[in-house]
Amino acid sequence: MRPFPEWGRSARRVLVAASAVLAVLAPVAGCGSSAEDSVVPRPDHVVVVIEENRGYEDIIGSPQAPYLNQLARQGANLTQFYAITYPSQPNYLALFSGSTQGVNENDCPNDFSGRSLGSELLQAGLTFTGYSEGLPSVGYTGCTSGAYVRRHNPWVNFTSLPASVNRPWTDFPEDFSELPTVSFVVPNLENDMHDGSVRRGDTWLRRNLGDYARWAMTNNSLLVVTWDEDTGGEDEDNQIPTILVGERVRPGDHAQPNNLYGLLRTLLDAYGLDQLGHSSDAEPLDVWKDET
């Protein structure tokens, strides 16, 4: 049974938003330390993949997602991790900027002049690129193109970022040492589980990022696979699967309550960057191996 099934959606959202603030009080399963004691390591490269519209129980333990479950066993499986709201677009914005930017629907286009994870990285002399499957050209700002949709591409909305960071998936480097500091990867509607099946999305991930996942284990790098929201029904609590795999990740189930703002906080902390919006209210993820 999912937690708080008898609560209304608005009440559950308040609790989910508060969960990151309270995370410091909830030890990670199997570990006596708290998120407050966690020091986020600095990976050479991070790749964040965002999938669509599946709850925790739709993926973890599902025979339709054999590769994702392999990653969950190999890395850190977050068992109490939540999206921020409904529908899709504000969750992408929350993860990328620490705010839903006042967006509460899947409208297009949107343009924002404020700060984002991408702008913070670039300002610090680091690098960021977003790779979208089906994006027809570098810097494309249209709302749709085939199975590509702009609403799943948050970086295109921030006018402080150069067009060069908005790239097709086909530009993802074969030599992983050439990756930017942080990359976001968004499959198209058919491969991100939005229109296609869990099995199809699982297979796409294995075929396209399986080599990177293996490489990250021995090259001080990190793969994060998360979702924008759960299936979105009234009885849902917006609990989403989130898996981290990398050389510095402590494998196992991790029960620290957290959400997409906490994931953003983790990425910002890893590179010593200033907090953005609600990420300052969240705790970083505590899933790291002890330094010895």
Secondary structure, DSSP 8 states (H G I E B T S, - for coil): --SSTTS-HHHHHHHHHHHHHHGGGS--TT-S--GGG------SEEEEEEE-S--HHHHTT-TT-HHHHHHHHHSEEESSEE--SSSHHHHHHHHHHSS-TT--S--S---B-S--HHHHHHHTT--EEEEETT--STT---SEETTEEGGG-GGGGBTTS-GGGEEEGGGS-SSGGGS-SEEEEE--TTTSSSSS-HHHHHHHHHHHHHHHHHHHTTTTEEEEEEES-----TT---B---EEEETTB--EEE---EEHHHHHHHHHHHTT----GGGGGS-----B----
